[in-house]
Amino acid sequence: MELQLIEIYSPADFENLTILLHEFPHISYWISNVNENESWVRILVEKEDAEKILNYLEKVSHENPDFQAMLSSIKAYVPSEYNENNQTNNENEMERASKHELYSIVHSSGKINASFTWFTVFASIVATVGIIQNNPGFVIGANVIDPSIGPILGISFASTLGDQKLARQSVLTALYGLSIPLMISVLFGYFFSLPVNSNEFITQTSVQIIDIIVAIAAGGAGALSFVKRSQGQLVGVMVSLTVLPPTVVLGMMVGAGNWQGVLTPLLLLLININAIFLSAIVVFWLSGIKPINWKDIEDANISRKYSLTFTSIFAIIFVIAVVYLHL
């Protein structure tokens, strides 16, 4: 069982503290006085109970904003007998990170900064060289390095919450993340011959119906790994989320002036991105990620409905396009 620690800096006369400690499940708590006017409260909880407390604090903050709350993961807890005596058998329930923890991660991964830029540049160069040299190891490594999957999942997450500001930030970062490999591969395509004998290149110049199925499955697995914060599984999923390779091949086609060959990698790229959006929105929705205020819930329901409708329509269009290409 995973444990998390909620730290609250609140006014010393914070009336809701008693309600918080009596009505919400927790393992233990500690209260200290920072000074005459401020208290420091630490509440140790099981991971699945953290979101309930944070949601309550979010509601209270509208009435009394003079406090701060932080969430951190606990690697170990003594006495260790707690973990032995408090195992649950909720195999049918999906344990996931709290909405607030996921929001913080999405918000951070959706920012354009030097780290994001350099990782994208390095991933793009590795992927391009891997495709040219027909080296699948390079291509797989580039998929793991590439941080673009963060803002792409962020768009789905923002659509589920109806958060337009977060959605705009994630869209801009995702477009920025795709423009870098596109520009780098255009230069490679202009100065070097197309690697028409490379299997890694050929793979991105053909599209099948099964590619859509794989993309949806990989997107769902990626979203599930994200909400569960399973880093090891997420790395494995990123190997199969092929957004970077079709982008690179698309850029190489453009750089070489092979306009007839542009359509297939472009279609494959759009299929993969749309599949990630569609499956991630469904996973986030089914995992219970939603706002707490009625107005925000209404906005989130509308946003999710429109997002699912548009991504489903595009999925049908892409299926028709793939069938038409094979006629």
C-alpha positions in Angstrom: 0.0 0.0 0.0 1.4 3.4 -1.0 1.5 6.2 1.5 1.4 9.9 1.0 1.9 12.9 3.3 -0.2 16.0 3.1 1.3 19.1 4.7 -0.9 22.0 5.5 0.2 25.5 6.6 -2.9 27.1 8.0 -4.1 29.9 10.3 -3.8 28.8 13.9 -7.6 29.2 14.3 -8.4 27.1 11.2 -11.9 25.9 12.1 -12.1 23.2 9.4 -9.1 21.3 10.8 -11.3 19.4 13.3 -13.7 18.4 10.6 -10.8 17.3 8.4 -9.3 15.0 11.0 -12.5 13.5 12.1 -14.4 12.9 8.8 -11.6 11.8 6.5 -9.6 8.5 6.8 -5.9 8.9 7.7 -3.2 6.9 9.4 -1.7 9.5 11.6 -1.3 13.3 12.0 1.0 15.8 13.6 0.2 19.5 14.5 2.9 22.0 15.2 2.8 25.8 15.7 5.0 27.7 13.3 4.2 30.9 15.1 1.3 32.5 17.0 -0.8 32.8 13.8 0.2 29.8 11.8 0.0 26.0 12.3 1.8 23.2 10.5 -0.4 20.1 10.0 1.0 16.9 8.6 -1.5 14.1 7.7 -0.3 10.6 6.7 -2.8 8.9 4.4 -3.1 6.0 2.0 -2.7 7.1 -1.6 -6.3 6.5 -2.6 -7.5 8.8 0.3 -5.3 11.8 -0.5 -7.6 13.1 -3.2 -10.6 13.2 -0.9 -8.7 15.5 1.5 -7.3 17.7 -1.2 -10.7 18.1 -2.7 -12.0 19.2 0.6 -9.2 21.7 1.0 -9.9 23.0 -2.4 -13.5 23.7 -1.5 -12.5 25.3 1.8 -9.9 27.5 0.0 -12.7 29.5 -1.6 -13.9 30.6 1.8 -10.5 30.8 3.6 -7.6 31.1 1.2 -5.0 31.7 3.9 -3.5 28.3 3.8 -1.2 26.1 1.7 -1.2 22.4 1.1 1.5 20.1 -0.3 1.5 16.5 -1.3 4.5 14.2 -1.2 5.1 10.4 -1.5 6.4 8.4 1.4 9.0 5.7 0.6 8.9 4.1 4.0 7.0 4.3 7.2 7.9 3.0 10.7 6.3 1.1 12.3 6.5 -1.2 9.3 3.8 -3.4 10.8 1.3 -1.0 9.4 1.9 -2.2 5.9 1.6 -5.8 6.9 -1.7 -5.3 8.8 -3.4 -3.0 6.4 -3.4 -4.7 3.1 -6.6 -4.5 1.2 -8.1 -6.8 -1.4 -9.6 -4.3 -3.7 -8.4 -6.0 -6.9 -11.4 -4.6 -8.8 -10.6 -1.0 -7.9 -8.0 1.0 -9.9 -5.5 2.7 -7.5 -4.3 5.9 -9.1 -2.6 9.1 -8.2 -4.7 12.1 -7.0 -6.1 14.5 -9.5 -3.9 17.3 -7.9 -0.7 15.3 -8.3 -1.5 14.5 -11.9 -2.4 18.1 -12.6 0.9 19.3 -11.2 2.8 16.8 -13.5 0.8 17.7 -16.6 1.3 21.4 -15.9 5.0 20.9 -15.6 5.4 18.7 -18.6 3.4 21.1 -20.7 5.8 24.0 -20.2 8.3 25.0 -22.9 11.7 25.3 -21.4 15.3 24.5 -22.1 15.1 21.0 -20.8 12.1 20.1 -23.0 13.8 21.7 -26.0 17.1 19.8 -25.6 15.5 16.5 -24.9 13.4 16.9 -28.0 16.4 17.9 -30.1 18.4 14.9 -29.0 15.5 12.5 -29.5 14.9 13.9 -33.0 18.6 13.5 -34.0 18.7 9.9 -32.6 15.5 9.0 -34.3 16.6 10.5 -37.7 20.0 8.7 -37.6 18.3 5.5 -36.5 15.9 5.6 -39.5 18.7 6.4 -41.9 21.0 3.6 -40.6 18.0 1.2 -40.2 18.9 0.9 -36.5 15.7 0.0 -34.5 17.6 0.5 -31.2 18.2 4.1 -32.0 14.5 4.6 -32.9 13.3 2.9 -29.7 15.7 5.0 -27.6 14.5 8.1 -29.3 10.9 7.3 -28.4 11.9 6.9 -24.7 13.9 10.2 -24.7 11.2 12.2 -26.5 9.2 14.3 -24.0 6.4 15.1 -26.4 4.1 12.4 -25.1 3.7 14.6 -21.9 1.9 17.5 -23.5 -0.1 15.2 -25.8 -1.5 13.4 -22.7 -1.9 16.8 -21.1 -4.4 17.8 -23.8 -6.5 14.8 -23.0 -6.2 15.5 -19.3 -7.2 19.1 -19.7 -10.2 18.1 -21.9 -11.4 15.7 -19.2 -11.3 18.5 -16.6 -12.6 21.2 -19.0 -9.5 23.3 -18.2 -9.0 25.6 -21.2 -5.9 27.3 -20.0 -4.1 24.0 -19.4 -5.4 22.7 -22.8 -3.9 25.8 -24.6 -0.6 25.4 -22.9 -0.4 21.7 -23.7 -1.4 22.3 -27.3 1.3 24.9 -27.8 3.9 22.7 -26.2 2.8 19.7 -28.3 3.0 21.6 -31.5 6.4 23.0 -30.5 7.6 19.5 -29.6 6.5 18.2 -33.1 8.0 21.2 -35.0 11.6 20.4 -33.7 11.9 16.9 -35.2 10.1 18.1 -38.3 12.6 20.8 -38.9 15.6 18.6 -38.1 14.4 15.9 -40.4 13.7 18.4 -43.2 17.4 19.3 -43.1 18.4 15.7 -43.2 16.1 15.1 -46.1 17.5 18.0 -48.0 21.2 17.2 -47.6 21.0 13.4 -47.7 19.3 10.8 -49.9 16.1 9.2 -48.6 17.0 5.8 -47.0 14.5 3.9 -49.2 16.2 0.6 -48.2 15.8 1.1 -44.5 13.1 -1.0 -42.9 12.6 1.7 -40.3 11.9 4.2 -43.1 9.7 1.8 -45.0 7.6 1.1 -41.9 6.5 4.7 -41.7 5.5 4.8 -45.4 2.7 2.3 -45.1 -0.4 2.3 -42.9 -2.8 -0.5 -42.0 -6.0 -0.7 -40.0 -4.0 -2.6 -37.4 -1.9 0.5 -36.9 -5.0 2.3 -35.6 -5.8 -0.5 -33.2 -2.2 -0.6 -31.9 -2.2 3.2 -31.5 -5.4 3.2 -29.5 -4.2 0.4 -27.3 -0.8 2.1 -26.7 -2.5 5.4 -25.9 -4.8 3.7 -23.4 -1.8 1.9 -21.8 0.1 5.2 -21.7 -2.8 7.0 -20.0 -3.3 4.2 -17.5 0.4 4.1 -16.6 0.3 7.9 -16.2 -2.7 7.9 -13.8 -1.1 5.0 -11.8 2.3 6.7 -11.9 3.9 3.5 -13.0 7.2 4.8 -14.4 8.5 1.5 -15.5 5.4 0.6 -17.4 5.2 4.2 -18.9 8.7 3.8 -20.3 7.7 0.6 -22.0 4.6 2.1 -23.4 6.5 5.1 -24.8 8.4 2.6 -27.0 5.2 1.7 -28.8 3.8 5.3 -29.0 5.2 6.1 -32.4 4.7 9.8 -32.8 8.4 10.7 -33.4 9.3 8.2 -36.3 6.4 9.3 -38.6 7.2 12.9 -37.9 10.8 12.4 -38.9 9.9 10.5 -42.1 7.4 13.2 -42.9 10.1 15.8 -42.5 12.6 13.9 -44.6 10.0 13.5 -47.4 9.4 17.3 -47.3 13.1 18.0 -47.3 13.7 15.8 -50.3 10.8 17.3 -52.2 9.0 14.0 -52.4 5.5 15.4 -52.1 3.8 12.2 -53.3 5.3 10.3 -50.3 4.2 12.9 -47.7 0.6 11.6 -47.4 1.3 8.3 -45.7 3.6 9.4 -42.8 1.3 12.4 -42.3 -1.7 10.1 -42.0 0.2 7.8 -39.7 1.2 10.7 -37.5 -2.4 12.0 -37.3 -3.7 8.5 -36.6 -1.3 8.0 -33.7 -2.0 11.4 -32.1 -5.8 11.1 -32.5 -5.6 7.5 -31.0 -3.7 8.8 -28.0 -6.2 11.6 -27.5 -9.2 9.3 -27.8 -8.0 6.4 -25.5 -6.5 8.8 -22.9 -9.7 10.8 -22.5 -11.6 7.5 -22.0 -9.1 6.3 -19.4 -9.1 9.6 -17.5 -12.9 9.6 -17.5 -13.3 6.1 -16.3 -10.6 6.5 -13.6 -12.8 9.2 -12.0 -10.8 12.3 -12.7 -13.1 15.3 -12.5 -13.4 18.8 -10.9 -15.2 19.3 -7.6 -17.3 22.4 -8.2 -20.6 22.1 -10.0 -19.8 24.8 -12.5 -16.5 23.1 -13.3 -18.1 19.7 -13.5 -20.6 21.0 -16.1 -17.8 22.5 -18.1 -15.8 19.3 -17.9 -18.8 17.2 -19.1 -19.2 19.5 -22.1 -15.5 19.5 -22.9 -15.2 15.7 -22.6 -18.3 15.1 -24.7 -17.1 17.4 -27.5 -13.5 15.9 -27.3 -14.8 12.3 -27.5 -17.1 13.2 -30.4 -14.4 14.9 -32.5 -11.7 12.3 -31.9 -14.2 9.6 -32.7 -15.2 11.3 -35.9 -11.6 11.7 -36.9 -10.9 8.1 -36.1 -13.7 7.0 -38.5 -12.3 9.4 -41.1 -8.8 7.9 -40.7 -10.2 4.3 -41.0 -11.9 5.3 -44.3 -8.7 6.9 -45.5 -6.7 3.8 -44.8 -9.2 1.6 -46.5 -9.3 3.9 -49.5 -5.4 3.8 -49.8 -5.6 0.0 -50.1 -8.3 -0.1 -52.7 
